[in-house]
């Protein structure tokens, strides 16, 4: 059985410096998306068969779970969210004509038929927030998979249709994979890692991720560091909006998620800040306020996923076969690079360039010299005999070295001979960065170097050549004809 080296599964790269233009409808500069978490009646409670009372996200400072007991005060705070907070928020958003996405805990929805009817009458999206609003980190995989299935079943029974979006919140390391494997969700939101949607591959499924937020979120009224007043919440939301709106005007539009809870922002003093923010953004042109499912469908249509070769998931044979010729006649560099802790950050020209040059830089002096001497003379005898590698042939042609006059060829041969005699390896330069004239000028300048200086210069040029080769290779891999 083939043994694979360690792989780093976290994706620290994302879109990098070149985020895609989301092309929001109407040319919007920012998409502001409001989520209302409906958890009341789905929280930890001995009445629900749980071992203890809830202790998370309430106005009770320092709350602790009460094993085997009902926590009357905690229950009543959650009940406020359903009895009063929800309706205050319903009036606010329907009055502002802004649709919201409900993250609905299935058991909470089942206990709140009037609220569900109001959500549906308003045309709001009801996404799934799991079966119960409880911690999943220690839940066995089989149990969590069963809970996901039951959440979908109950949600469908209560609302009349299965959920299209999913957010667990208090998730496990398996949650996103398990939900993707279920296969029926247009999006999953159990991440906080970007300002735009993106795709992940889970087995044969291409799964859209729409990241959520824990900072533009009223949960900070119940956690530290947090908000004390509605004005503080408004100020934070306004600042975030202003930055994103400016980015959308000058560069690439983004998405702003805002997380809300009935029992928190539904209180009058807190709601004032949210209302002020809604009034503020409605004074701008180019603001799209969609449901999350609207974002998902827009993204799937505008930026459909296309699978591409991912070096971090290649077999050793494929990896070396793909990258073994990047350093001239030196496949051992790719062999060693394969054993590094590769991950999503290496699934690009920049990433593989880093992996390869690390192995080149850490090689012995003798090994580096072997790489240098593997390079052909520029416009030398191998070129004349058409015995260059395909990469070297294309590179030399790019600078016109395949169409020299007899006098020019004689000059190159003389300079090649002088250089090799002095340094013990051929003159190496990234011809794609140069012209015929600049190459000749570099020849003359570098012939004046010491051997140590020129050895370092030649190694740097080898890395530069590798970079150009990788850019060309990835262009072919990502856009095959």
C-alpha positions as CSV (number, residue, x, y, z in Angstrom):
1,X,0.0,0.0,0.0
2,X,1.3,3.4,-1.0
3,X,2.2,5.6,2.0
4,X,1.3,9.3,1.6
5,X,3.1,12.1,3.4
6,X,1.2,14.4,5.7
7,X,-1.2,16.9,4.1
8,X,-2.3,20.2,5.6
9,X,-6.1,20.3,5.0
10,X,-6.7,23.9,6.2
11,X,-7.1,26.4,3.4
12,X,-5.2,29.5,4.2
13,X,-5.1,30.7,0.6
14,X,-8.7,31.3,-0.5
15,X,-9.0,33.8,-3.3
16,X,-5.8,35.5,-2.4
17,X,-5.2,38.9,-3.9
18,X,-7.5,38.3,-6.9
19,X,-11.0,37.8,-5.5
20,X,-13.6,37.2,-8.3
21,X,-16.2,39.9,-9.1
22,X,-19.4,38.5,-7.7
23,X,-21.4,40.5,-10.3
24,X,-24.2,41.1,-7.8
25,X,-27.6,41.9,-9.4
26,X,-28.0,45.5,-10.5
27,X,-24.3,46.1,-10.2
28,X,-24.6,46.3,-6.4
29,X,-21.5,47.4,-4.6
30,X,-22.2,45.2,-1.6
31,X,-24.6,42.4,-0.6
32,X,-25.9,42.9,3.0
33,X,-27.5,39.7,4.2
34,X,-29.5,39.5,7.5
35,X,-29.8,36.2,9.3
36,X,-32.3,35.7,12.2
37,X,-31.5,32.7,14.3
38,X,-34.6,31.0,15.6
39,X,-33.4,28.8,18.5
40,X,-36.1,29.4,21.1
41,X,-37.5,26.0,22.1
42,X,-34.6,24.2,20.6
43,X,-32.0,25.0,23.3
44,X,-30.7,22.7,26.0
45,X,-33.6,22.0,28.5
46,X,-34.5,18.9,30.5
47,X,-38.0,19.2,29.0
48,X,-36.3,18.4,25.7
49,X,-34.6,15.4,27.0
50,X,-31.3,17.1,27.6
51,X,-29.1,16.5,30.6
52,X,-29.0,20.1,31.8
53,X,-30.3,23.6,31.1
54,X,-28.9,26.1,28.6
55,X,-26.0,28.4,29.5
56,X,-25.1,30.1,26.2
57,X,-26.1,33.4,24.7
58,X,-28.5,34.9,27.2
59,X,-28.5,38.1,29.3
60,X,-27.6,36.1,32.4
61,X,-24.0,36.9,33.1
62,X,-21.8,33.9,33.9
63,X,-24.7,31.4,33.4
64,X,-23.9,27.8,34.0
65,X,-25.8,24.7,33.0
66,X,-28.0,23.2,35.8
67,X,-27.6,19.4,35.5
68,X,-31.0,17.6,35.8
69,X,-32.9,20.8,36.5
70,X,-35.0,23.4,34.7
71,X,-33.5,26.9,34.8
72,X,-36.6,29.0,35.0
73,X,-34.9,32.3,34.4
74,X,-33.0,31.0,31.4
75,X,-36.1,29.4,29.9
76,X,-38.0,32.7,30.3
77,X,-35.3,34.7,28.5
78,X,-35.5,32.3,25.5
79,X,-39.3,32.5,25.7
80,X,-39.0,36.3,25.4
81,X,-37.3,35.8,22.0
82,X,-40.3,33.8,20.7
83,X,-43.1,35.7,22.4
84,X,-41.9,39.3,21.9
85,X,-38.5,39.6,20.2
86,X,-39.5,37.7,17.0
87,X,-42.5,39.9,16.4
88,X,-40.6,43.1,16.9
89,X,-38.0,41.9,14.3
90,X,-40.8,40.7,12.0
91,X,-42.3,44.2,12.0
92,X,-38.9,45.9,11.5
93,X,-37.9,43.8,8.5
94,X,-41.3,43.5,6.8
95,X,-41.7,47.3,7.2
96,X,-38.3,47.9,5.6
97,X,-39.1,45.4,2.9
98,X,-35.9,43.5,3.5
99,X,-36.2,39.7,3.3
100,X,-34.2,37.7,5.9
101,X,-32.9,34.2,6.2
102,X,-34.0,32.3,9.2
103,X,-31.6,29.8,10.7
104,X,-34.3,27.6,12.2
105,X,-33.6,24.9,14.7
106,X,-36.0,22.2,13.6
107,X,-37.4,21.4,17.1
108,X,-37.8,25.1,17.8
109,X,-39.8,25.6,14.6
110,X,-42.0,22.7,15.5
111,X,-42.9,24.4,18.8
112,X,-43.6,27.8,17.1
113,X,-46.3,27.3,14.4
114,X,-47.4,31.0,14.4
115,X,-43.9,32.3,14.0
116,X,-43.3,29.8,11.1
117,X,-46.4,30.9,9.4
118,X,-45.3,34.6,9.7
119,X,-41.9,33.7,8.3
120,X,-43.5,32.1,5.3
121,X,-46.1,34.8,4.8
122,X,-43.2,37.3,4.6
123,X,-41.4,35.3,2.0
124,X,-38.4,34.6,4.2
125,X,-36.1,31.7,3.6
126,X,-36.1,29.1,6.4
127,X,-32.7,27.4,6.4
128,X,-31.8,24.6,8.8
129,X,-30.0,25.3,12.1
130,X,-29.9,21.7,13.0
131,X,-32.2,19.4,15.0
132,X,-31.5,21.0,18.4
133,X,-29.4,24.0,19.4
134,X,-26.8,22.0,21.3
135,X,-23.1,21.3,21.2
136,X,-21.9,18.9,18.6
137,X,-18.2,18.7,19.1
138,X,-18.3,15.4,21.0
139,X,-21.1,13.9,19.1
140,X,-20.1,10.6,17.4
141,X,-20.2,10.8,13.6
142,X,-23.0,8.3,13.2
143,X,-25.1,10.2,15.8
144,X,-24.5,13.5,14.1
145,X,-25.4,12.1,10.7
146,X,-28.6,10.8,12.1
147,X,-29.4,14.2,13.7
148,X,-28.8,15.9,10.4
149,X,-31.3,13.5,8.7
150,X,-33.9,14.0,11.4
151,X,-33.5,17.8,11.2
152,X,-34.2,17.7,7.5
153,X,-37.2,15.4,8.1
154,X,-38.7,17.4,10.8
155,X,-38.0,20.7,9.0
156,X,-39.8,19.4,6.0
157,X,-42.7,18.2,8.0
158,X,-43.1,21.6,9.8
159,X,-42.5,24.0,6.9
160,X,-43.7,21.9,3.9
161,X,-40.3,21.8,2.1
162,X,-36.8,20.7,2.9
163,X,-34.2,23.3,3.8
164,X,-31.8,24.5,1.1
165,X,-29.3,26.0,3.4
166,X,-27.6,24.7,6.6
167,X,-25.9,26.2,9.6
168,X,-25.2,24.2,12.8
169,X,-23.2,26.8,14.7
170,X,-22.0,24.7,17.6
171,X,-20.6,22.2,15.1
172,X,-18.0,19.4,15.1
173,X,-15.0,18.8,12.9
174,X,-17.3,16.5,10.9
175,X,-20.3,18.8,10.4
176,X,-19.5,20.4,7.0
177,X,-18.4,17.1,5.5
178,X,-21.5,15.3,6.8
179,X,-23.9,18.0,5.6
180,X,-22.2,18.1,2.2
181,X,-22.4,14.3,1.9
182,X,-26.2,14.5,2.5
183,X,-26.2,16.0,-0.9
184,X,-29.3,18.3,-0.9
185,X,-28.1,21.7,0.3
186,X,-27.5,24.6,-2.0
187,X,-25.1,26.1,0.6
188,X,-23.6,25.5,4.0
189,X,-22.6,28.4,6.3
190,X,-20.5,26.7,9.1
191,X,-17.4,28.8,8.3
192,X,-16.3,32.3,9.0
193,X,-13.4,32.5,6.6
194,X,-14.2,34.8,3.7
195,X,-16.2,37.8,2.5
196,X,-17.4,35.9,-0.6
197,X,-18.9,32.4,-1.2
198,X,-16.6,29.7,-2.4
199,X,-16.8,26.0,-3.4
200,X,-15.3,22.9,-1.7
201,X,-15.1,19.4,-3.0
202,X,-16.4,16.6,-0.8
203,X,-16.1,13.3,-2.6
204,X,-17.9,13.8,-5.9
205,X,-20.0,16.7,-4.6
206,X,-19.2,20.3,-5.3
207,X,-20.5,22.1,-2.3
208,X,-21.1,25.9,-2.1
209,X,-20.0,27.6,1.2
210,X,-21.5,30.9,2.1
211,X,-19.4,32.1,5.2
212,X,-21.2,33.5,8.2
213,X,-20.1,35.9,10.9
214,X,-19.6,35.9,14.7
215,X,-18.5,39.6,14.9
216,X,-21.2,41.5,13.0
217,X,-23.5,39.5,15.3
218,X,-25.7,40.5,18.2
219,X,-24.3,37.5,20.1
220,X,-21.7,40.0,21.3
221,X,-24.4,41.5,23.5
222,X,-24.0,38.3,25.5
223,X,-20.3,37.6,25.2
224,X,-17.1,39.4,26.0
225,X,-15.7,41.5,24.4
226,X,-19.2,42.7,23.4
227,X,-21.7,45.5,22.9
228,X,-23.4,47.2,25.8
229,X,-25.7,49.5,23.8
230,X,-27.6,49.4,20.5
231,X,-25.5,52.4,19.5
232,X,-22.3,50.4,19.7
233,X,-23.8,47.7,17.6
234,X,-24.9,50.3,15.0
235,X,-21.4,51.8,15.0
236,X,-19.8,48.5,14.3
237,X,-22.2,47.6,11.5
238,X,-21.9,51.0,10.0
239,X,-18.1,50.9,10.0
240,X,-18.1,47.4,8.4
241,X,-20.6,48.5,5.8
242,X,-18.7,51.7,4.9
243,X,-15.5,49.7,4.3
244,X,-17.2,47.1,2.2
245,X,-19.2,49.7,0.2
246,X,-16.0,51.6,-0.6
247,X,-14.2,48.4,-1.6
248,X,-17.2,47.6,-3.9
249,X,-16.9,51.0,-5.4
250,X,-13.2,50.9,-6.0
251,X,-12.3,47.2,-6.3
252,X,-14.3,44.1,-5.9
253,X,-17.8,43.9,-4.3
254,X,-18.2,41.7,-1.2
255,X,-20.8,40.3,1.1
256,X,-21.7,41.4,4.6
257,X,-23.5,38.9,6.8
258,X,-25.3,40.1,9.9
259,X,-26.3,37.6,12.6
260,X,-29.3,38.2,14.9
261,X,-31.1,36.4,17.7
262,X,-34.7,37.0,18.7
263,X,-34.0,37.1,22.5
264,X,-31.0,39.4,22.1
265,X,-31.6,42.1,19.4
266,X,-35.3,41.7,19.9
267,X,-35.0,43.7,23.1
268,X,-36.1,47.3,22.6
269,X,-32.8,49.0,23.6
270,X,-30.8,46.7,21.4
271,X,-33.1,46.9,18.4
272,X,-32.7,50.6,18.2
273,X,-29.2,50.1,16.9
274,X,-30.3,47.7,14.2
275,X,-33.1,49.9,13.1
276,X,-30.7,52.8,12.8
277,X,-28.4,50.7,10.6
278,X,-31.2,49.6,8.3
279,X,-32.2,53.3,7.9
280,X,-28.6,54.1,7.1
281,X,-28.0,51.6,4.4
282,X,-31.3,52.4,2.7
283,X,-29.9,55.8,2.0
284,X,-27.3,54.3,-0.4
285,X,-27.6,53.1,-4.0
286,X,-26.1,49.8,-5.1
287,X,-27.0,47.8,-1.9
288,X,-28.4,44.4,-2.4
289,X,-30.3,42.9,0.6
290,X,-30.9,39.3,-0.4
291,X,-31.8,36.1,1.3
292,X,-28.9,33.6,1.6
293,X,-30.5,31.3,-0.9
294,X,-30.6,34.2,-3.4
295,X,-26.8,34.5,-3.0
296,X,-26.3,30.8,-3.4
297,X,-28.3,30.6,-6.6
298,X,-26.6,33.7,-8.0
299,X,-23.2,32.4,-7.2
300,X,-23.9,29.0,-8.7
301,X,-25.1,30.6,-11.9
302,X,-22.4,33.3,-12.1
303,X,-19.4,31.3,-10.8
304,X,-20.1,27.6,-11.3
305,X,-17.5,25.3,-9.9
306,X,-15.0,23.7,-12.3
307,X,-12.7,20.9,-11.0
308,X,-9.0,21.3,-11.7
309,X,-6.0,19.2,-10.8
310,X,-4.9,19.8,-7.3
311,X,-1.2,19.0,-6.7
312,X,-1.7,18.5,-2.9
313,X,-4.0,15.5,-3.8
314,X,-1.8,14.0,-6.5
315,X,-0.1,10.6,-6.2
316,X,3.7,10.7,-6.1
317,X,3.8,9.4,-9.6
318,X,1.5,12.1,-10.9
319,X,3.2,14.8,-8.9
320,X,6.7,14.0,-10.1
321,X,5.4,13.4,-13.7
322,X,3.8,16.8,-13.6
323,X,6.5,18.9,-12.0
324,X,9.7,16.8,-12.4
325,X,10.9,18.8,-15.4
326,X,10.4,22.2,-13.9
327,X,14.0,22.1,-12.7
328,X,16.1,21.1,-15.7
329,X,16.7,17.3,-15.7
330,X,16.3,17.3,-11.9
331,X,13.1,15.3,-11.0
332,X,14.6,14.7,-7.5
333,X,13.5,18.2,-6.5
334,X,9.8,17.3,-7.2
335,X,10.4,13.9,-5.4
336,X,11.4,15.7,-2.2
337,X,8.7,18.4,-2.6
338,X,6.0,15.7,-2.6
339,X,7.0,14.7,0.9
340,X,6.5,18.2,2.3
341,X,3.3,19.1,4.2
342,X,1.4,20.2,1.1
343,X,-2.1,21.6,1.2
344,X,-4.6,23.9,-0.6
345,X,-2.0,26.7,-0.4
346,X,0.2,24.7,-2.8
347,X,-2.5,24.1,-5.4
348,X,-1.2,27.0,-7.5
349,X,1.9,28.2,-9.3
350,X,3.0,30.2,-6.3
351,X,2.4,27.3,-3.9
352,X,4.3,24.7,-6.0
353,X,7.0,27.2,-6.7
354,X,7.5,27.6,-3.0
355,X,7.6,23.8,-2.4
356,X,10.1,23.2,-5.2
357,X,12.5,26.1,-4.4
358,X,12.5,25.1,-0.8
359,X,13.9,21.7,-1.8
360,X,16.4,23.4,-4.2
361,X,17.6,25.9,-1.6
362,X,18.0,23.2,1.1
363,X,20.0,20.9,-1.3
364,X,23.7,20.5,-1.0
365,X,26.2,22.6,-3.0
366,X,27.0,19.6,-5.1
367,X,23.3,18.9,-5.8
368,X,22.7,22.6,-6.8
369,X,25.8,22.4,-9.1
370,X,24.2,19.4,-10.7
371,X,21.1,21.4,-11.5
372,X,23.2,24.3,-12.9
373,X,25.2,22.0,-15.1
374,X,22.0,20.3,-16.3
375,X,21.1,23.5,-18.1
376,X,22.1,23.9,-21.7
377,X,24.2,26.7,-23.2
378,X,22.2,29.6,-24.5
379,X,22.1,29.2,-28.3
380,X,24.7,26.5,-28.0
381,X,25.4,23.2,-29.7
382,X,22.4,21.4,-28.1
383,X,20.1,24.1,-29.5
384,X,21.6,23.8,-33.0
385,X,21.2,20.0,-32.8
386,X,17.6,20.4,-31.5
387,X,18.4,18.4,-28.4
388,X,17.0,20.8,-25.8
389,X,14.1,20.0,-23.6
390,X,10.7,21.3,-24.8
391,X,10.8,24.0,-22.0
392,X,14.3,25.2,-23.0
393,X,13.4,25.3,-26.7
394,X,10.4,27.4,-26.1
395,X,12.2,29.7,-23.7
396,X,15.2,30.4,-26.0
397,X,12.8,31.0,-28.9
398,X,10.9,33.6,-26.8
399,X,14.0,35.8,-26.8
400,X,14.8,35.1,-30.5
401,X,17.8,32.9,-29.7
402,X,16.6,30.4,-32.3
403,X,17.0,32.9,-35.1
404,X,20.6,34.3,-34.6
405,X,22.8,35.5,-37.4
406,X,26.1,33.7,-37.9
407,X,27.9,36.5,-36.1
408,X,25.5,36.5,-33.2
409,X,25.8,32.8,-32.8
410,X,29.6,33.0,-32.8
411,X,29.4,35.7,-30.1
412,X,27.2,33.5,-27.9
413,X,29.4,30.5,-28.3
414,X,32.5,32.6,-27.3
415,X,30.7,34.0,-24.3
416,X,29.4,30.6,-23.3
417,X,32.9,29.2,-23.5
418,X,34.5,32.0,-21.4
419,X,31.7,31.8,-18.8
420,X,31.9,28.0,-18.4
421,X,35.6,28.0,-18.2
422,X,35.6,30.6,-15.5
423,X,32.7,29.3,-13.3
424,X,32.4,25.6,-14.1
425,X,28.7,25.7,-15.1
426,X,26.8,27.3,-18.0
427,X,25.4,30.8,-18.1
428,X,21.8,30.7,-16.9
429,X,19.3,33.5,-17.3
430,X,15.5,33.6,-17.4
431,X,15.2,34.5,-21.0
432,X,11.5,35.3,-20.7
433,X,12.5,38.3,-18.6
434,X,15.0,39.4,-21.3
435,X,15.7,40.2,-24.9
436,X,18.7,39.1,-27.0
437,X,20.4,42.4,-26.3
438,X,19.9,42.4,-22.5
439,X,21.1,38.8,-22.4
440,X,24.3,39.8,-24.1
441,X,24.7,42.7,-21.7
442,X,24.2,40.4,-18.7
443,X,26.8,38.0,-20.0
444,X,29.4,40.7,-20.0
445,X,28.4,42.0,-16.5
446,X,28.3,38.6,-14.9
447,X,31.6,37.5,-16.3
448,X,33.1,40.0,-13.9
449,X,31.5,38.3,-10.8
450,X,33.3,36.1,-8.3
451,X,32.4,32.5,-8.4
452,X,30.4,32.7,-5.2
453,X,28.4,35.7,-6.4
454,X,27.8,34.1,-9.7
455,X,26.8,30.7,-8.2
456,X,24.1,32.6,-6.1
457,X,23.0,34.6,-9.2
458,X,22.7,31.4,-11.3
459,X,20.7,29.7,-8.6
460,X,18.3,32.7,-8.4
461,X,17.9,32.5,-12.2
462,X,17.1,28.8,-12.0
463,X,14.3,29.6,-9.6
464,X,13.1,32.4,-11.9
465,X,13.0,30.0,-14.9
466,X,11.1,27.5,-12.7
467,X,8.5,30.2,-11.9
468,X,7.9,30.9,-15.6
469,X,7.5,27.2,-16.4
470,X,5.0,26.8,-13.5
471,X,2.9,29.8,-14.7
472,X,2.7,28.3,-18.2
473,X,2.0,24.8,-16.8
474,X,-0.8,26.0,-14.5
475,X,-2.4,28.0,-17.3
476,X,-2.6,24.8,-19.3
477,X,-3.9,22.8,-16.3
478,X,-6.6,25.3,-15.4
479,X,-7.6,26.1,-19.0
480,X,-7.1,23.0,-21.1
481,X,-8.0,23.4,-24.7
